[in-house]
Amino acid sequence: MGKRLREGTISIVVTTAGRDYYSTKAFAHALVDLLREETRGSDTKVNLTAFLRRVPGWHVDTLRKQITAERTLQPAAVEAIAEVLNVAPEYFVEYRANQIAEAVRHHPELVDLVYDLLVTRANSLEAMVVPMVTTAIDRLANGQDIDSTLASRVFELIMTGQVSDVQAGSFLTALRTKGETAEEIVGLATAMRHYATPVLLPTGVDAMDVVSTGGDRLSTFNISTTSAFVVAGAGVPVAKHGNRGQTSRAGAAELVQELGASIDLPPEAISRCICEVGFGFMYAPLHYKATRDVIPLRRSLGIRTIFNFLGPILNPARVRRQLTGVNEAKYVPVMAEALARLGSTHAMLVHGDNGLDEISISGETMVVEVRDSRPSAPFIITPEEFGLQRHPFGEVVGGNPTRNADITRHVLTGTPGAPLDIVLFNAGAAIYVAGKADSIEEGVELARESVISGRAWDKMAAFVDFTRSWESETET
C-alpha cells in the first residue's frame, strides 16, 4: 500500500524501494525526463518508487530523511530544474526560498516535485551549493549590505556546518567589518529561531530579560545578571538568557555556576523555575545547539561577532520586554530597530560611558527606547537624574568567576559602593521596562527596596536551590 507524501496537483505515491548509494548525475537526468513528462498534464499520478528505480542508489527512506533535513540543492539538481523551467541556475541558488512560487506559477504541478524531489542534502561539502556564501562575502567585503533573505540562508548553512570554517570566519569578519544593519540582524535572527529549543511559559507570565551583548572587553563584574536577581526580587519574572564569556573571563553562565546553580536544566524545568521562583536561567548552547560547533571559531576570531547581537535578541522564552546593553554606540539604534521588527513590546537599548554595554554609573548613557515595536530617538541619561552618585569606572571592574560571585553577593546583601549603585541603576531601568514602575526613578527605588528587604538575595538563593533540587531528582 502506498503512502501519500504530500497533497498537491500531482499525487506522489511512495511504496518501497531499496538501494545503498546514489548518483546525483543519474538522479538529475531522470528528473529532467520526469518533469518534462509531468508538465504535459496536471492530473498525472507520480509513482515515486517507480521513479526512484530509474535512479541507481536512491531509496525512499533516504529521500524522506533528506526532505526533512536542511534544504540544500545539489548542483546537478539545480541545473535540472533550471533547464526544465528555462531559467538561470543562479536563480535557484540565491532566490529559491522566496521566489520559487513565482518561478513555477505557470506550472503549479511542479511545486510538489521541487520540494519533494529536488530539495536534498548533499553528502559532502564539495557537493554543496554555496555560491551564495561567496556572493555574500564579496558584497560585505565591498561595503555593501545584504538583504535578510540572503543573510538568513547563509547563516543556515553556517549553523548546520555546511560551509568551511574559512568561509564562515570570512562571512562573520566581513559582516563585522562592514557593520551589521537591522535588516541583516533580523535575517540572521530569523534563521537562528528555526534551531531554537524554546522555553514555553504559561499565558499571562510576562517575563523579561536583562542582558548585554558582551564584547566590550572592560572586565566589569556581571552587572546584568546581578541586576536580574534584583529585578526578580521586585516581583518581575526574569527569564535570563546567557552564555559563557567569549571575550571575558566570566560570563553569566560562569557566575550562576559559581553561585551554586546548575545551568543544564531542561526547558520544562526552566519554565517551572521562572513561574515558581521568579527567575530562571537559559544556557544559550543548550537552546541553540547549532551554535556549539561555531564556538571554537568565535574564540579563534577573537573579535565581537554577530553572535553577540543575536544572543540578546533570541531569548528562548520569547520575552517581549528587555533591558539590553550594547557595546558600541552606533549599534544602539540598529539593535533597537531589529528588536522592534521582531515584535518587542517594551525594551531599552543602552550604551554607557567608556564603551560599557550597561547603564553607566561613571558618566552618560545613550538610550533608545522601544515601545509597541517602535523605537524612539536616542537620548542621554546620567546617574544624578535618578538620585545616584557617580563612581570611578575602575570600581565596577571584576575578575574571575570567584571574584565576580563575591561582588554579586555583596551587592545582594546591600554593601554600599559603586557595584550596588550600578546594579540599582540598571535594575531600576529594567523594572520600568517591565511595567512595574512608571519611571526609571521609581524603578531605582523599587530596586533598592528589593535589596534592602532581602528579597533579591532570596530570589538568588531560591533559584540555586531549585536547580540543585531538580538535578538531584533527575540523578535519582
N, C-alpha and C positions, 0 to 999 in steps of 0.2 A: 504494500500500500504506500503510495507516495505521500510526502508531506509538503504542503504548500509553503514556500519560503516567504513570499510576500504577495499581497494583493496588488493588482495593477492592471493596466490594459492588456499586458501579456501575463498569462498564468505560468509560473515557473514551478515545475514539479520535481521534487527530489526523491529518489528511491535509494538505491545503493550503488556503490562503486568502490573499487579499491586499488590504489597504486601507491608506490613508496617514494616516488620522486616526481618532479615536474619539469617541464620545459617551457620557459617563457616564450620562446620563439614559436613553438608549436601552438601554444595557447593563443598567441596573437593572431596567427594565421587562421586558426579555426574560428576565432571570434569574429574576424573580418567577414568570413564566409557566412557565419550565423547571422550577424547583424544585417548584412545585406539582404539575406532572405527575409528577416523579420520586418524590415522596413517596407516590404511589399504588401503587408497586410497587418491589421491591428488585432485580429481575433485568433491568432495562431497560439496554440499551446506549445510551450517550450519544455521539452523533457531534459532537465539539466543533466541527468545521468547519461542519457544518450549523447549529449553534447560533450560531457567530460570524457567519454570513451574515445572521442576523436582527439583528445589532448593527452599524450602519454604523461603519466605521473600525477595528474590531478585527481583528487578524490573528494567526496562530499564533506567529510569531517574536517579536512584541512581547509577547504574553502570556507566552511561555516566559521571556523576559528578566525580566519583572515578577515572575514567580513566584520566580525565584532571587535577586531583589534584596531590598532592605529591605522587610519586610512591613508595609504600612500600608493600612488600609481607607479607601476614599473614602466621603464622607458618604452618597451615594445608595446605594452598595453596602451600607453598614451598615443603612440603612433597609430595603433589600430583604430581607436575610436576617432582620432582626428581625421584619419583617412576616410572613414565612413561618413563623417559629418562635414568633410571638406573644410576644415579649419586648421589653423597652425597648431602644432603640438604644444607650443608655448602657452597657448590659450588655457589648456587644462592644467599645466604645471603651476601657473600663477593665480588663476582666477576661478578654478573649478568650484571652490567651496561656495561662492556666492552667485556665480553666473551660469552654472550648469543647466539650470532650468531654462534660461534664455537660449542656451545652445541647442536644446532639444525641443523647443516649443513647436516645431513643425513635425516632430516625430515623438510624441509623448510616450509611445510604447518603448522608447529607448531608456527611459528613466530607470526602470527596474533593472534592465540589463547593465546599465552603467554601474549602479550601486551594488548589485548582487554578483556581478561577474568581473568587473574591472577593478573595483576598489579592493586591493590586495596588499599584503605585507611582503616587502622584498626580503630575501633570505640573506642578504649581506649589504654592508654599507656601499660597496661598489655598485650594487644594482639599484640604489635608491635614486629617486628623482629629487634632487636637491639643488637644481639651478636657482631656485628661488632664494636659497640661503646666500649664494654668491651675489645675486641681484640685490638683496637687502644690504649685504655688507658693502657693496660698491656704492650704493646710494648714500648710506650712512657715512662712509669714508669721505664722500664728496660734499658732506654737509647737508644732504637732502633728507627730509622727513619721509617716513613710510606710513602707509595707512594702517588702520587697526587690523584689517583682514590679513595683510602680508605679515605684520608683526605677530599676530596670533598663530598663523600657520608655521612660521619659522620657529616660534617658541615651542610649539607642539613637537616639532622634530627634535629640538634640543632636549626637552623633558623626557622624551621616550628613547633617548640615546641613539638617534638615527643620523646624527652628524658627528664628525670627529671633534675631539677636544680643541683642535686648532681652529676649526670653523666656529665652534661655539664660543671660544675665547675671543675670536676676532669680532664676532657679532656683538658680544657683550661690551667689548672695549670700544668698538666703533660707535655703538649707541651711547655709551658713557661720554665719549669724546665730543660727539655731535651735540649731545644734550637731549634728554628724553622729553617728548611732548605729552600732553594729556591724552591725545589720540593714541599714541603708541602704548602708553601705560594702560589704558583701557583695553586695548587689544591683547596685551600680554596677560593682564589680569583675567580677562575672559577665557583665554586658553588655560590658565592655571586652574580656574574654578572647575574645569571638567575633571581634574585629577584630585579634587579635594575629598577627604574623609570628613564629613560635616559633623558638627555637634548640634543636635536638634533640641531647641529649648521650647518648653510649652508656650502656647499662646498666652500673651499677657506678661511674659517675662521680658522686660525691656532692658536688656543688659548693655553695657558699654565696654569700651576698651581704652586703656591709657597706654600709649605705645610710641615708639620713636623709630626713625629709620636706622639709627646707628651710623657708623662710618665717620663720626666727627673726630675720632682719634684724640679726644680730650681727656679720656680716662677718668671721667666722673664716676661716682658710685651709681648704683642702679636707681636713678630718680623715678623713672616711670613706674617700675614695679613696686617700689616703696609707696609711691603716691597712690597706686591702685589699691593697696591694703587700706589706706586712709579713706579712700572713696567708698570702699565696701563698708568700712566702719560707720560711714554716714548714711548707710541704708540703701546704697545703689548697687545692684547686682553687677559684678565685673566678670567679664569673660576675657581673661588676659591671654593674648597670643604672643609667644616669644620663642627665642632660639638661643643657641649658644653664641658667645661672642665670636664674630668673624674678624673684626679689626680691633678688638679689645680683649682683655684677659678674662672678663666676667660678663656674660650676657644674662638675660633674665633666667634662663634655664639653670645656669650655674648658681645663681643667687637662691632660687627656691630650693634647689637641692641642698645647698649649704645650710639653709634654714631647717632642713629635715624632711622636706616633702619629696614624694615620688612624682616623676613627670611622665610616666608611661601608662597612665590610666586610659581605658577605652572610652570612646565618645559618650556612651550611656552613663558611665561613672562621672565624667566631667560635667555632663548636664545635671546630674543629681547634685553634685558638689556646688554648682552655681546656684541651684534652686534652694538647697538646704543650708548651705554655709553662707552664700552670697558672694563667693569668689571661686573661680576655677582657672586652672592653667592649662593651656593647649600648646604642647611642644610641637613646633612647626613641622619637623621632619616626619612626625607620625601622622600628620594630617595632609601633608603634601609629600607623599613618599617618592614621587617622581623627582623631587629636588635632591634626594640623597646622593645620587650619582654626580650631581653638579657641585657638591660641597668641596671636594678636593680642588676642582677647577677654580672656584671662587677664592679659595685660600691661596692658590698659586698665583692668581692675578694680583692679589694684594691691594685691590682698589675697590672703592664703592661701586657696586653694580646695580642693575635694575632690581635685583632681588631685595635690596634694602628698601626700595619703594613699594614693592609688591607685598612684603610681609605685613606692614600696617594696613594695607587695603584689603587683604584676603583673610580676614578673621573667619575661622571655620564655623563660628556660631552666627555668622552673617549679621553682626551687630550693625546698627544704623546710627549709632552715636559714638563718637570717639574724640579724644584729645590726641593729636598726632604731632610729634616733634619731627622737624625736617632739618637735615644737617647743612643745607645750602639755601640761602635766602631766595635765590631765583626760582627755586622749585616749590616754594610755598604756594603761590597761586596755581602752579601747574598741578600739584598734588590735590589742591582744593577742587580744581576743575574736574580732575579724574574721579574724586570721591563723589562729587555732585552728579556726574554722569552715571556713576554706579549705584545711585539711589540713596545716598546718605540723608538722614533726617536732620541731624544737627551735629556738626563737627567743628573743631578749631584746629587749624594747622598753624604751628608756631615755630619760630626760629629765633634763638636767643643770641645775645651779645657773645662775642668770641667764637661764633660758629656753633654754638650749642644747639643740639637737637632736643631742647626742652625749653620751658619758660625760664628765663634767666633771673637770678637773684642779684646779679652784679651789674646789670645795665638794662638796656632796652630789649624788648622782644617784639619782633614783627609777627602779626597775626592776620590770617584770613579766616573768616567765619563762614561756614556753610549752613544754611537753613533751608529746609524743604527743597533740597537739591539745587540751591542757588548760592554761589559763592559771593562774598562781599568784596569790596575793595580792601587792599591791605591797610592795616592801621597798627599803631605802636602802643604798647603798654609798658609800665615800669612798676617796680615794687612799691614805690612811695604812694602810688594811686590807691593801693589796697591796704595801706597801713603796715607795710613790711619794710624792714631795714635792708639797705644794700650791704652785701658782703663781698670781700675779695674773691675772685673766681677760684683761687687755689684752695679755698676752704671747702669746696664741694668735690675735690678730686678724691677718687677712691683708690682701689688697688686690685688685689686678687679676690677670689670669691669669699675667703675668710674675712678679709678686711671689709669688704662691702656688706657682708651679712652683719658684722658688728655695727656698722653705721646704721643699717636699717633697724636693728634692734634699738639703738639709741634714739632714733627718730620716733619709733612707735611707742617708746616709753616717755617721750616728751622732753628729751635732753635739749636745752636751748642751744642755738647756734645756726650757722648757715645751712647745714643739711636739713634741719627741721623747717626752716623758713622757705627753702626752695621747694620742699615737698608740700608745705601748706599752700604755696602759690600755685603749683601745678595741680594739686588735688582740688583746690578751690575752683579753678577753671573747669576741671572735669566734672565736678558736682553741678556747676552751672550748665554745662553741656548736657548732662543727664536730665536736666529739668527739675532738679531737687532744690535749686536756688534760682532767684530771679536775676542775679548778677554775680560777677566774679567775686566782688567784695563779700557778698553774703555767703558765697561758696567757701571762701577762705575761713570765715568764722565757723561754718559747719565742719570744715576740715579740722580746725583747731579743737573743736568740741569732740570730734571723733578720736583725736589723740589723747586729750586730757581725760576723757571718760574711760579710756582703756579699751574702747570698742575696736579701734584699729588693730591693737595688739591681739585682741580676742579673735578677730577675723583671721589674722595670720595663723594663730595657734590652731584654730578650728580647721582651717584649710590643711595644715600639716597633718593633724590628727586624722582627718577624713582620708587623705591619700595613703597614709600608713595603714589605716584600718582596711581599706579596700585591698591594698597589696597583701596584707596578712590573710584576708579572706580568700583571695584567689590562690595563694600558696597552699592553703589547707584544703 
